[in-house]
Amino acid sequence: MEEEDLKLDGNAAAGLFREVFAFELTSARGRCDNCGAVAEIGAVMVYANAPGTVLRCPKCGAVLMRIVGSEDRHWLDVRGITWLEIRE
Ligand SMILES: [Zn+2]
């Protein structure tokens, strides 16, 4: 089997996305990409008065996640999180 045969577009992950993002995320644990601290999302610092909502690391203050919404969509910036562990 060729590598090209294994490559699909993002629509192939639709079921996985529905499964992963259907859970309560405040109990998910994430790793700060800046300092390596691991914390539950419910324990991070949230600034809701910024343009959108900004989540910051409780240890170093680095931005972990930005969420900006409009009437019909949301933008999610998670570049400050190395990984996110979501428990079922
Ligand atoms: Zn940090």
PDB file of the backbone (N, CA, C, O) and the ligand in Angstrom, with CONECT records:
HET     ZN  A 101       1
ATOM      1  N   MET A   1       0.839  -1.177   0.000  1.00  0.00           N
ATOM      2  CA  MET A   1       0.000   0.000   0.000  1.00  0.00           C
ATOM      3  C   MET A   1       0.887   1.244   0.000  1.00  0.00           C
ATOM      4  O   MET A   1       1.852   1.321   0.762  1.00  0.00           O
ATOM      5  N   GLU A   2       0.569   2.201  -0.838  1.00  0.00           N
ATOM      6  CA  GLU A   2       1.343   3.432  -0.940  1.00  0.00           C
ATOM      7  C   GLU A   2       0.907   4.434   0.138  1.00  0.00           C
ATOM      8  O   GLU A   2      -0.230   4.385   0.609  1.00  0.00           O
ATOM      9  N   GLU A   3       1.815   5.343   0.528  1.00  0.00           N
ATOM     10  CA  GLU A   3       1.490   6.355   1.531  1.00  0.00           C
ATOM     11  C   GLU A   3       0.319   7.216   1.078  1.00  0.00           C
ATOM     12  O   GLU A   3      -0.510   7.609   1.900  1.00  0.00           O
ATOM     13  N   GLU A   4       0.238   7.512  -0.196  1.00  0.00           N
ATOM     14  CA  GLU A   4      -0.861   8.325  -0.725  1.00  0.00           C
ATOM     15  C   GLU A   4      -2.210   7.643  -0.500  1.00  0.00           C
ATOM     16  O   GLU A   4      -3.229   8.318  -0.358  1.00  0.00           O
ATOM     17  N   ASP A   5      -2.220   6.320  -0.467  1.00  0.00           N
ATOM     18  CA  ASP A   5      -3.463   5.580  -0.239  1.00  0.00           C
ATOM     19  C   ASP A   5      -3.966   5.743   1.194  1.00  0.00           C
ATOM     20  O   ASP A   5      -5.152   5.550   1.459  1.00  0.00           O
ATOM     21  N   LEU A   6      -3.066   6.098   2.128  1.00  0.00           N
ATOM     22  CA  LEU A   6      -3.435   6.235   3.539  1.00  0.00           C
ATOM     23  C   LEU A   6      -3.873   7.648   3.891  1.00  0.00           C
ATOM     24  O   LEU A   6      -4.407   7.883   4.975  1.00  0.00           O
ATOM     25  N   LYS A   7      -3.648   8.596   2.975  1.00  0.00           N
ATOM     26  CA  LYS A   7      -3.929  10.006   3.260  1.00  0.00           C
ATOM     27  C   LYS A   7      -5.366  10.345   2.884  1.00  0.00           C
ATOM     28  O   LYS A   7      -5.805  10.098   1.761  1.00  0.00           O
ATOM     29  N   LEU A   8      -6.102  10.924   3.859  1.00  0.00           N
ATOM     30  CA  LEU A   8      -7.491  11.329   3.649  1.00  0.00           C
ATOM     31  C   LEU A   8      -7.594  12.813   3.921  1.00  0.00           C
ATOM     32  O   LEU A   8      -6.649  13.399   4.449  1.00  0.00           O
ATOM     33  N   ASP A   9      -8.698  13.440   3.583  1.00  0.00           N
ATOM     34  CA  ASP A   9      -8.874  14.842   3.955  1.00  0.00           C
ATOM     35  C   ASP A   9      -9.506  14.936   5.344  1.00  0.00           C
ATOM     36  O   ASP A   9      -9.873  13.916   5.928  1.00  0.00           O
ATOM     37  N   GLY A  10      -9.637  16.163   5.878  1.00  0.00           N
ATOM     38  CA  GLY A  10     -10.111  16.384   7.237  1.00  0.00           C
ATOM     39  C   GLY A  10     -11.503  15.847   7.503  1.00  0.00           C
ATOM     40  O   GLY A  10     -11.842  15.563   8.652  1.00  0.00           O
ATOM     41  N   ASN A  11     -12.310  15.702   6.478  1.00  0.00           N
ATOM     42  CA  ASN A  11     -13.665  15.181   6.671  1.00  0.00           C
ATOM     43  C   ASN A  11     -13.650  13.756   7.220  1.00  0.00           C
ATOM     44  O   ASN A  11     -14.621  13.318   7.838  1.00  0.00           O
ATOM     45  N   ALA A  12     -12.569  13.044   7.001  1.00  0.00           N
ATOM     46  CA  ALA A  12     -12.467  11.674   7.497  1.00  0.00           C
ATOM     47  C   ALA A  12     -12.377  11.636   9.015  1.00  0.00           C
ATOM     48  O   ALA A  12     -12.633  10.593   9.617  1.00  0.00           O
ATOM     49  N   ALA A  13     -12.012  12.767   9.658  1.00  0.00           N
ATOM     50  CA  ALA A  13     -11.909  12.835  11.113  1.00  0.00           C
ATOM     51  C   ALA A  13     -13.177  13.392  11.745  1.00  0.00           C
ATOM     52  O   ALA A  13     -13.193  13.625  12.954  1.00  0.00           O
ATOM     53  N   ALA A  14     -14.228  13.611  10.986  1.00  0.00           N
ATOM     54  CA  ALA A  14     -15.453  14.231  11.511  1.00  0.00           C
ATOM     55  C   ALA A  14     -16.023  13.457  12.701  1.00  0.00           C
ATOM     56  O   ALA A  14     -16.406  14.069  13.698  1.00  0.00           O
ATOM     57  N   GLY A  15     -16.084  12.167  12.621  1.00  0.00           N
ATOM     58  CA  GLY A  15     -16.617  11.360  13.718  1.00  0.00           C
ATOM     59  C   GLY A  15     -15.747  11.467  14.962  1.00  0.00           C
ATOM     60  O   GLY A  15     -16.256  11.548  16.080  1.00  0.00           O
ATOM     61  N   LEU A  16     -14.445  11.467  14.764  1.00  0.00           N
ATOM     62  CA  LEU A  16     -13.514  11.615  15.883  1.00  0.00           C
ATOM     63  C   LEU A  16     -13.678  12.981  16.545  1.00  0.00           C
ATOM     64  O   LEU A  16     -13.664  13.072  17.773  1.00  0.00           O
ATOM     65  N   PHE A  17     -13.831  14.037  15.760  1.00  0.00           N
ATOM     66  CA  PHE A  17     -14.034  15.380  16.316  1.00  0.00           C
ATOM     67  C   PHE A  17     -15.315  15.430  17.154  1.00  0.00           C
ATOM     68  O   PHE A  17     -15.322  16.008  18.241  1.00  0.00           O
ATOM     69  N   ARG A  18     -16.374  14.840  16.661  1.00  0.00           N
ATOM     70  CA  ARG A  18     -17.643  14.831  17.419  1.00  0.00           C
ATOM     71  C   ARG A  18     -17.452  14.100  18.743  1.00  0.00           C
ATOM     72  O   ARG A  18     -18.004  14.504  19.767  1.00  0.00           O
ATOM     73  N   GLU A  19     -16.669  13.022  18.719  1.00  0.00           N
ATOM     74  CA  GLU A  19     -16.441  12.228  19.922  1.00  0.00           C
ATOM     75  C   GLU A  19     -15.572  12.997  20.928  1.00  0.00           C
ATOM     76  O   GLU A  19     -15.884  13.023  22.119  1.00  0.00           O
ATOM     77  N   VAL A  20     -14.495  13.615  20.459  1.00  0.00           N
ATOM     78  CA  VAL A  20     -13.531  14.289  21.333  1.00  0.00           C
ATOM     79  C   VAL A  20     -14.105  15.573  21.923  1.00  0.00           C
ATOM     80  O   VAL A  20     -13.914  15.842  23.109  1.00  0.00           O
ATOM     81  N   PHE A  21     -14.806  16.371  21.116  1.00  0.00           N
ATOM     82  CA  PHE A  21     -15.267  17.672  21.583  1.00  0.00           C
ATOM     83  C   PHE A  21     -16.659  17.645  22.212  1.00  0.00           C
ATOM     84  O   PHE A  21     -17.240  18.700  22.469  1.00  0.00           O
ATOM     85  N   ALA A  22     -17.192  16.470  22.459  1.00  0.00           N
ATOM     86  CA  ALA A  22     -18.510  16.354  23.070  1.00  0.00           C
ATOM     87  C   ALA A  22     -18.438  16.311  24.592  1.00  0.00           C
ATOM     88  O   ALA A  22     -19.471  16.280  25.261  1.00  0.00           O
ATOM     89  N   PHE A  23     -17.226  16.311  25.141  1.00  0.00           N
ATOM     90  CA  PHE A  23     -17.072  16.152  26.583  1.00  0.00           C
ATOM     91  C   PHE A  23     -16.860  17.489  27.271  1.00  0.00           C
ATOM     92  O   PHE A  23     -16.450  18.473  26.655  1.00  0.00           O
ATOM     93  N   GLU A  24     -17.148  17.494  28.560  1.00  0.00           N
ATOM     94  CA  GLU A  24     -16.875  18.641  29.411  1.00  0.00           C
ATOM     95  C   GLU A  24     -15.359  18.855  29.443  1.00  0.00           C
ATOM     96  O   GLU A  24     -14.606  17.960  29.827  1.00  0.00           O
ATOM     97  N   LEU A  25     -14.925  20.037  29.041  1.00  0.00           N
ATOM     98  CA  LEU A  25     -13.488  20.270  28.907  1.00  0.00           C
ATOM     99  C   LEU A  25     -12.827  20.836  30.153  1.00  0.00           C
ATOM    100  O   LEU A  25     -11.598  20.864  30.224  1.00  0.00           O
ATOM    101  N   THR A  26     -13.603  21.293  31.145  1.00  0.00           N
ATOM    102  CA  THR A  26     -12.948  21.885  32.314  1.00  0.00           C
ATOM    103  C   THR A  26     -12.153  20.858  33.112  1.00  0.00           C
ATOM    104  O   THR A  26     -11.237  21.229  33.846  1.00  0.00           O
ATOM    105  N   SER A  27     -12.483  19.577  32.984  1.00  0.00           N
ATOM    106  CA  SER A  27     -11.709  18.556  33.692  1.00  0.00           C
ATOM    107  C   SER A  27     -10.572  18.007  32.833  1.00  0.00           C
ATOM    108  O   SER A  27      -9.783  17.187  33.301  1.00  0.00           O
ATOM    109  N   ALA A  28     -10.484  18.455  31.579  1.00  0.00           N
ATOM    110  CA  ALA A  28      -9.366  18.031  30.735  1.00  0.00           C
ATOM    111  C   ALA A  28      -8.080  18.642  31.258  1.00  0.00           C
ATOM    112  O   ALA A  28      -8.094  19.751  31.791  1.00  0.00           O
ATOM    113  N   ARG A  29      -6.969  17.933  31.114  1.00  0.00           N
ATOM    114  CA  ARG A  29      -5.669  18.452  31.533  1.00  0.00           C
ATOM    115  C   ARG A  29      -4.886  18.868  30.299  1.00  0.00           C
ATOM    116  O   ARG A  29      -4.924  18.216  29.255  1.00  0.00           O
ATOM    117  N   GLY A  30      -4.175  19.980  30.456  1.00  0.00           N
ATOM    118  CA  GLY A  30      -3.364  20.449  29.346  1.00  0.00           C
ATOM    119  C   GLY A  30      -1.972  20.804  29.814  1.00  0.00           C
ATOM    120  O   GLY A  30      -1.758  21.116  30.985  1.00  0.00           O
ATOM    121  N   ARG A  31      -1.017  20.756  28.883  1.00  0.00           N
ATOM    122  CA  ARG A  31       0.379  21.094  29.199  1.00  0.00           C
ATOM    123  C   ARG A  31       0.710  22.442  28.580  1.00  0.00           C
ATOM    124  O   ARG A  31       0.515  22.651  27.383  1.00  0.00           O
ATOM    125  N   CYS A  32       1.213  23.355  29.401  1.00  0.00           N
ATOM    126  CA  CYS A  32       1.638  24.676  28.928  1.00  0.00           C
ATOM    127  C   CYS A  32       2.853  24.498  28.021  1.00  0.00           C
ATOM    128  O   CYS A  32       3.844  23.878  28.408  1.00  0.00           O
ATOM    129  N   ASP A  33       2.766  25.048  26.812  1.00  0.00           N
ATOM    130  CA  ASP A  33       3.878  24.915  25.870  1.00  0.00           C
ATOM    131  C   ASP A  33       5.064  25.781  26.285  1.00  0.00           C
ATOM    132  O   ASP A  33       6.185  25.547  25.833  1.00  0.00           O
ATOM    133  N   ASN A  34       4.835  26.768  27.132  1.00  0.00           N
ATOM    134  CA  ASN A  34       5.910  27.671  27.560  1.00  0.00           C
ATOM    135  C   ASN A  34       6.724  27.107  28.711  1.00  0.00           C
ATOM    136  O   ASN A  34       7.953  27.095  28.641  1.00  0.00           O
ATOM    137  N   CYS A  35       6.061  26.631  29.787  1.00  0.00           N
ATOM    138  CA  CYS A  35       6.800  26.208  30.983  1.00  0.00           C
ATOM    139  C   CYS A  35       6.664  24.717  31.305  1.00  0.00           C
ATOM    140  O   CYS A  35       7.374  24.206  32.171  1.00  0.00           O
ATOM    141  N   GLY A  36       5.764  24.024  30.623  1.00  0.00           N
ATOM    142  CA  GLY A  36       5.620  22.590  30.849  1.00  0.00           C
ATOM    143  C   GLY A  36       4.671  22.220  31.977  1.00  0.00           C
ATOM    144  O   GLY A  36       4.458  21.035  32.235  1.00  0.00           O
ATOM    145  N   ALA A  37       4.094  23.216  32.660  1.00  0.00           N
ATOM    146  CA  ALA A  37       3.161  22.916  33.746  1.00  0.00           C
ATOM    147  C   ALA A  37       1.934  22.193  33.178  1.00  0.00           C
ATOM    148  O   ALA A  37       1.486  22.474  32.067  1.00  0.00           O
ATOM    149  N   VAL A  38       1.410  21.262  33.964  1.00  0.00           N
ATOM    150  CA  VAL A  38       0.205  20.526  33.579  1.00  0.00           C
ATOM    151  C   VAL A  38      -0.901  20.905  34.550  1.00  0.00           C
ATOM    152  O   VAL A  38      -0.717  20.831  35.765  1.00  0.00           O
ATOM    153  N   ALA A  39      -2.048  21.311  34.022  1.00  0.00           N
ATOM    154  CA  ALA A  39      -3.164  21.712  34.876  1.00  0.00           C
ATOM    155  C   ALA A  39      -4.475  21.376  34.198  1.00  0.00           C
ATOM    156  O   ALA A  39      -4.558  21.255  32.976  1.00  0.00           O
ATOM    157  N   GLU A  40      -5.504  21.227  35.031  1.00  0.00           N
ATOM    158  CA  GLU A  40      -6.841  21.060  34.473  1.00  0.00           C
ATOM    159  C   GLU A  40      -7.293  22.405  33.924  1.00  0.00           C
ATOM    160  O   GLU A  40      -6.951  23.455  34.467  1.00  0.00           O
ATOM    161  N   ILE A  41      -8.054  22.364  32.858  1.00  0.00           N
ATOM    162  CA  ILE A  41      -8.536  23.601  32.239  1.00  0.00           C
ATOM    163  C   ILE A  41      -9.339  24.420  33.251  1.00  0.00           C
ATOM    164  O   ILE A  41      -9.312  25.651  33.217  1.00  0.00           O
ATOM    165  N   GLY A  42     -10.052  23.740  34.148  1.00  0.00           N
ATOM    166  CA  GLY A  42     -10.826  24.444  35.156  1.00  0.00           C
ATOM    167  C   GLY A  42      -9.967  25.194  36.167  1.00  0.00           C
ATOM    168  O   GLY A  42     -10.488  26.014  36.924  1.00  0.00           O
ATOM    169  N   ALA A  43      -8.652  24.928  36.195  1.00  0.00           N
ATOM    170  CA  ALA A  43      -7.756  25.579  37.152  1.00  0.00           C
ATOM    171  C   ALA A  43      -6.918  26.685  36.527  1.00  0.00           C
ATOM    172  O   ALA A  43      -6.143  27.337  37.227  1.00  0.00           O
ATOM    173  N   VAL A  44      -7.056  26.907  35.227  1.00  0.00           N
ATOM    174  CA  VAL A  44      -6.250  27.958  34.593  1.00  0.00           C
ATOM    175  C   VAL A  44      -6.890  29.320  34.842  1.00  0.00           C
ATOM    176  O   VAL A  44      -8.020  29.397  35.325  1.00  0.00           O
ATOM    177  N   MET A  45      -6.173  30.390  34.515  1.00  0.00           N
ATOM    178  CA  MET A  45      -6.704  31.744  34.677  1.00  0.00           C
ATOM    179  C   MET A  45      -7.466  32.128  33.417  1.00  0.00           C
ATOM    180  O   MET A  45      -6.969  31.935  32.307  1.00  0.00           O
ATOM    181  N   VAL A  46      -8.655  32.664  33.579  1.00  0.00           N
ATOM    182  CA  VAL A  46      -9.488  33.053  32.438  1.00  0.00           C
ATOM    183  C   VAL A  46      -9.712  34.554  32.467  1.00  0.00           C
ATOM    184  O   VAL A  46     -10.088  35.118  33.494  1.00  0.00           O
ATOM    185  N   TYR A  47      -9.481  35.190  31.340  1.00  0.00           N
ATOM    186  CA  TYR A  47      -9.725  36.619  31.169  1.00  0.00           C
ATOM    187  C   TYR A  47     -10.830  36.754  30.136  1.00  0.00           C
ATOM    188  O   TYR A  47     -10.596  36.643  28.932  1.00  0.00           O
ATOM    189  N   ALA A  48     -12.041  36.997  30.631  1.00  0.00           N
ATOM    190  CA  ALA A  48     -13.199  37.047  29.736  1.00  0.00           C
ATOM    191  C   ALA A  48     -13.461  38.441  29.197  1.00  0.00           C
ATOM    192  O   ALA A  48     -14.329  38.616  28.342  1.00  0.00           O
ATOM    193  N   ASN A  49     -12.723  39.446  29.684  1.00  0.00           N
ATOM    194  CA  ASN A  49     -12.935  40.811  29.203  1.00  0.00           C
ATOM    195  C   ASN A  49     -12.013  41.192  28.059  1.00  0.00           C
ATOM    196  O   ASN A  49     -12.079  42.316  27.560  1.00  0.00           O
ATOM    197  N   ALA A  50     -11.167  40.287  27.641  1.00  0.00           N
ATOM    198  CA  ALA A  50     -10.308  40.536  26.485  1.00  0.00           C
ATOM    199  C   ALA A  50     -11.184  40.435  25.230  1.00  0.00           C
ATOM    200  O   ALA A  50     -12.343  40.029  25.312  1.00  0.00           O
ATOM    201  N   PRO A  51     -10.632  40.803  24.077  1.00  0.00           N
ATOM    202  CA  PRO A  51     -11.402  40.494  22.856  1.00  0.00           C
ATOM    203  C   PRO A  51     -11.540  38.973  22.772  1.00  0.00           C
ATOM    204  O   PRO A  51     -10.591  38.287  22.392  1.00  0.00           O
ATOM    205  N   GLY A  52     -12.688  38.451  23.117  1.00  0.00           N
ATOM    206  CA  GLY A  52     -12.873  37.014  23.238  1.00  0.00           C
ATOM    207  C   GLY A  52     -12.493  36.586  24.646  1.00  0.00           C
ATOM    208  O   GLY A  52     -12.472  37.405  25.565  1.00  0.00           O
ATOM    209  N   THR A  53     -12.195  35.315  24.814  1.00  0.00           N
ATOM    210  CA  THR A  53     -11.806  34.761  26.104  1.00  0.00           C
ATOM    211  C   THR A  53     -10.382  34.236  25.998  1.00  0.00           C
ATOM    212  O   THR A  53     -10.040  33.537  25.045  1.00  0.00           O
ATOM    213  N   VAL A  54      -9.553  34.576  26.983  1.00  0.00           N
ATOM    214  CA  VAL A  54      -8.154  34.159  26.977  1.00  0.00           C
ATOM    215  C   VAL A  54      -7.893  33.307  28.208  1.00  0.00           C
ATOM    216  O   VAL A  54      -8.194  33.725  29.326  1.00  0.00           O
ATOM    217  N   LEU A  55      -7.340  32.124  28.014  1.00  0.00           N
ATOM    218  CA  LEU A  55      -6.950  31.245  29.110  1.00  0.00           C
ATOM    219  C   LEU A  55      -5.440  31.310  29.265  1.00  0.00           C
ATOM    220  O   LEU A  55      -4.695  31.155  28.298  1.00  0.00           O
ATOM    221  N   ARG A  56      -4.995  31.543  30.506  1.00  0.00           N
ATOM    222  CA  ARG A  56      -3.556  31.656  30.766  1.00  0.00           C
ATOM    223  C   ARG A  56      -3.092  30.604  31.757  1.00  0.00           C
ATOM    224  O   ARG A  56      -3.857  30.161  32.613  1.00  0.00           O
ATOM    225  N   CYS A  57      -1.838  30.211  31.634  1.00  0.00           N
ATOM    226  CA  CYS A  57      -1.220  29.216  32.512  1.00  0.00           C
ATOM    227  C   CYS A  57      -1.201  29.744  33.946  1.00  0.00           C
ATOM    228  O   CYS A  57      -0.799  30.885  34.170  1.00  0.00           O
ATOM    229  N   PRO A  58      -1.631  28.930  34.928  1.00  0.00           N
ATOM    230  CA  PRO A  58      -1.616  29.385  36.318  1.00  0.00           C
ATOM    231  C   PRO A  58      -0.197  29.497  36.884  1.00  0.00           C
ATOM    232  O   PRO A  58       0.000  30.140  37.915  1.00  0.00           O
ATOM    233  N   LYS A  59       0.785  28.890  36.235  1.00  0.00           N
ATOM    234  CA  LYS A  59       2.157  28.929  36.748  1.00  0.00           C
ATOM    235  C   LYS A  59       2.964  30.083  36.153  1.00  0.00           C
ATOM    236  O   LYS A  59       3.613  30.823  36.893  1.00  0.00           O
ATOM    237  N   CYS A  60       2.933  30.248  34.816  1.00  0.00           N
ATOM    238  CA  CYS A  60       3.804  31.257  34.190  1.00  0.00           C
ATOM    239  C   CYS A  60       3.021  32.400  33.539  1.00  0.00           C
ATOM    240  O   CYS A  60       3.621  33.407  33.163  1.00  0.00           O
ATOM    241  N   GLY A  61       1.718  32.275  33.398  1.00  0.00           N
ATOM    242  CA  GLY A  61       0.912  33.343  32.821  1.00  0.00           C
ATOM    243  C   GLY A  61       0.875  33.365  31.306  1.00  0.00           C
ATOM    244  O   GLY A  61       0.229  34.236  30.722  1.00  0.00           O
ATOM    245  N   ALA A  62       1.550  32.431  30.653  1.00  0.00           N
ATOM    246  CA  ALA A  62       1.533  32.399  29.182  1.00  0.00           C
ATOM    247  C   ALA A  62       0.120  32.104  28.678  1.00  0.00           C
ATOM    248  O   ALA A  62      -0.665  31.429  29.343  1.00  0.00           O
ATOM    249  N   VAL A  63      -0.183  32.620  27.499  1.00  0.00           N
ATOM    250  CA  VAL A  63      -1.492  32.357  26.891  1.00  0.00           C
ATOM    251  C   VAL A  63      -1.551  30.900  26.447  1.00  0.00           C
ATOM    252  O   VAL A  63      -0.707  30.436  25.681  1.00  0.00           O
ATOM    253  N   LEU A  64      -2.555  30.191  26.936  1.00  0.00           N
ATOM    254  CA  LEU A  64      -2.760  28.796  26.548  1.00  0.00           C
ATOM    255  C   LEU A  64      -3.737  28.685  25.386  1.00  0.00           C
ATOM    256  O   LEU A  64      -3.523  27.915  24.449  1.00  0.00           O
ATOM    257  N   MET A  65      -4.819  29.469  25.460  1.00  0.00           N
ATOM    258  CA  MET A  65      -5.901  29.310  24.497  1.00  0.00           C
ATOM    259  C   MET A  65      -6.628  30.643  24.351  1.00  0.00           C
ATOM    260  O   MET A  65      -6.793  31.383  25.321  1.00  0.00           O
ATOM    261  N   ARG A  66      -7.055  30.934  23.139  1.00  0.00           N
ATOM    262  CA  ARG A  66      -7.895  32.099  22.876  1.00  0.00           C
ATOM    263  C   ARG A  66      -9.136  31.587  22.163  1.00  0.00           C
ATOM    264  O   ARG A  66      -9.055  30.753  21.261  1.00  0.00           O
ATOM    265  N   ILE A  67     -10.288  32.101  22.584  1.00  0.00           N
ATOM    266  CA  ILE A  67     -11.542  31.723  21.942  1.00  0.00           C
ATOM    267  C   ILE A  67     -12.291  33.007  21.613  1.00  0.00           C
ATOM    268  O   ILE A  67     -12.619  33.791  22.504  1.00  0.00           O
ATOM    269  N   VAL A  68     -12.552  33.209  20.359  1.00  0.00           N
ATOM    270  CA  VAL A  68     -13.288  34.383  19.914  1.00  0.00           C
ATOM    271  C   VAL A  68     -14.507  33.889  19.146  1.00  0.00           C
ATOM    272  O   VAL A  68     -14.410  33.028  18.272  1.00  0.00           O
ATOM    273  N   GLY A  69     -15.646  34.454  19.493  1.00  0.00           N
ATOM    274  CA  GLY A  69     -16.871  34.023  18.834  1.00  0.00           C
ATOM    275  C   GLY A  69     -17.588  35.166  18.157  1.00  0.00           C
ATOM    276  O   GLY A  69     -17.425  36.326  18.536  1.00  0.00           O
ATOM    277  N   SER A  70     -18.370  34.843  17.173  1.00  0.00           N
ATOM    278  CA  SER A  70     -19.258  35.808  16.533  1.00  0.00           C
ATOM    279  C   SER A  70     -20.632  35.151  16.465  1.00  0.00           C
ATOM    280  O   SER A  70     -20.860  34.113  17.087  1.00  0.00           O
ATOM    281  N   GLU A  71     -21.522  35.738  15.730  1.00  0.00           N
ATOM    282  CA  GLU A  71     -22.884  35.207  15.671  1.00  0.00           C
ATOM    283  C   GLU A  71     -22.938  33.784  15.133  1.00  0.00           C
ATOM    284  O   GLU A  71     -23.766  32.990  15.580  1.00  0.00           O
ATOM    285  N   ASP A  72     -22.084  33.452  14.196  1.00  0.00           N
ATOM    286  CA  ASP A  72     -22.227  32.156  13.540  1.00  0.00           C
ATOM    287  C   ASP A  72     -20.966  31.286  13.554  1.00  0.00           C
ATOM    288  O   ASP A  72     -20.926  30.255  12.882  1.00  0.00           O
ATOM    289  N   ARG A  73     -19.926  31.690  14.318  1.00  0.00           N
ATOM    290  CA  ARG A  73     -18.725  30.853  14.342  1.00  0.00           C
ATOM    291  C   ARG A  73     -17.839  31.179  15.535  1.00  0.00           C
ATOM    292  O   ARG A  73     -18.009  32.201  16.201  1.00  0.00           O
ATOM    293  N   HIS A  74     -16.889  30.284  15.788  1.00  0.00           N
ATOM    294  CA  HIS A  74     -15.889  30.489  16.829  1.00  0.00           C
ATOM    295  C   HIS A  74     -14.509  30.258  16.231  1.00  0.00           C
ATOM    296  O   HIS A  74     -14.325  29.424  15.344  1.00  0.00           O
ATOM    297  N   TRP A  75     -13.545  31.021  16.740  1.00  0.00           N
ATOM    298  CA  TRP A  75     -12.150  30.801  16.382  1.00  0.00           C
ATOM    299  C   TRP A  75     -11.456  30.304  17.636  1.00  0.00           C
ATOM    300  O   TRP A  75     -11.627  30.875  18.713  1.00  0.00           O
ATOM    301  N   LEU A  76     -10.687  29.263  17.503  1.00  0.00           N
ATOM    302  CA  LEU A  76     -10.008  28.640  18.632  1.00  0.00           C
ATOM    303  C   LEU A  76      -8.512  28.611  18.352  1.00  0.00           C
ATOM    304  O   LEU A  76      -8.066  27.978  17.395  1.00  0.00           O
ATOM    305  N   ASP A  77      -7.738  29.296  19.189  1.00  0.00           N
ATOM    306  CA  ASP A  77      -6.277  29.322  19.060  1.00  0.00           C
ATOM    307  C   ASP A  77      -5.713  28.550  20.240  1.00  0.00           C
ATOM    308  O   ASP A  77      -5.823  29.010  21.376  1.00  0.00           O
ATOM    309  N   VAL A  78      -5.120  27.409  20.008  1.00  0.00           N
ATOM    310  CA  VAL A  78      -4.615  26.548  21.083  1.00  0.00           C
ATOM    311  C   VAL A  78      -3.097  26.374  21.011  1.00  0.00           C
ATOM    312  O   VAL A  78      -2.553  25.405  21.540  1.00  0.00           O
ATOM    313  N   ARG A  79      -2.425  27.311  20.359  1.00  0.00           N
ATOM    314  CA  ARG A  79      -0.992  27.123  20.160  1.00  0.00           C
ATOM    315  C   ARG A  79      -0.197  27.142  21.455  1.00  0.00           C
ATOM    316  O   ARG A  79       0.959  26.720  21.455  1.00  0.00           O
ATOM    317  N   GLY A  80      -0.778  27.621  22.581  1.00  0.00           N
ATOM    318  CA  GLY A  80      -0.059  27.640  23.847  1.00  0.00           C
ATOM    319  C   GLY A  80      -0.149  26.336  24.611  1.00  0.00           C
ATOM    320  O   GLY A  80       0.436  26.203  25.686  1.00  0.00           O
ATOM    321  N   ILE A  81      -0.881  25.365  24.064  1.00  0.00           N
ATOM    322  CA  ILE A  81      -1.038  24.071  24.728  1.00  0.00           C
ATOM    323  C   ILE A  81      -0.309  22.998  23.919  1.00  0.00           C
ATOM    324  O   ILE A  81      -0.596  22.797  22.738  1.00  0.00           O
ATOM    325  N   THR A  82       0.633  22.315  24.564  1.00  0.00           N
ATOM    326  CA  THR A  82       1.367  21.252  23.883  1.00  0.00           C
ATOM    327  C   THR A  82       0.448  20.078  23.581  1.00  0.00           C
ATOM    328  O   THR A  82       0.440  19.535  22.476  1.00  0.00           O
ATOM    329  N   TRP A  83      -0.330  19.702  24.600  1.00  0.00           N
ATOM    330  CA  TRP A  83      -1.295  18.622  24.414  1.00  0.00           C
ATOM    331  C   TRP A  83      -2.459  18.833  25.377  1.00  0.00           C
ATOM    332  O   TRP A  83      -2.352  19.557  26.366  1.00  0.00           O
ATOM    333  N   LEU A  84      -3.548  18.192  25.064  1.00  0.00           N
ATOM    334  CA  LEU A  84      -4.760  18.264  25.887  1.00  0.00           C
ATOM    335  C   LEU A  84      -5.253  16.842  26.097  1.00  0.00           C
ATOM    336  O   LEU A  84      -5.493  16.110  25.137  1.00  0.00           O
ATOM    337  N   GLU A  85      -5.403  16.457  27.358  1.00  0.00           N
ATOM    338  CA  GLU A  85      -5.880  15.113  27.690  1.00  0.00           C
ATOM    339  C   GLU A  85      -7.360  15.219  28.070  1.00  0.00           C
ATOM    340  O   GLU A  85      -7.700  15.848  29.072  1.00  0.00           O
ATOM    341  N   ILE A  86      -8.227  14.613  27.283  1.00  0.00           N
ATOM    342  CA  ILE A  86      -9.660  14.678  27.512  1.00  0.00           C
ATOM    343  C   ILE A  86     -10.142  13.308  27.968  1.00  0.00           C
ATOM    344  O   ILE A  86     -10.073  12.327  27.228  1.00  0.00           O
ATOM    345  N   ARG A  87     -10.625  13.264  29.188  1.00  0.00           N
ATOM    346  CA  ARG A  87     -11.088  11.974  29.734  1.00  0.00           C
ATOM    347  C   ARG A  87     -12.573  11.798  29.452  1.00  0.00           C
ATOM    348  O   ARG A  87     -13.341  12.758  29.510  1.00  0.00           O
ATOM    349  N   GLU A  88     -12.965  10.592  29.151  1.00  0.00           N
ATOM    350  CA  GLU A  88     -14.377  10.298  28.887  1.00  0.00           C
ATOM    351  C   GLU A  88     -15.115  10.048  30.178  1.00  0.00           C
ATOM    352  O   GLU A  88     -16.317   9.783  30.161  1.00  0.00           O
TER     353      GLU A  88
HETATM  354 ZN    ZN A 101       3.163  27.924  31.843  1.00  0.00          ZN2+
END
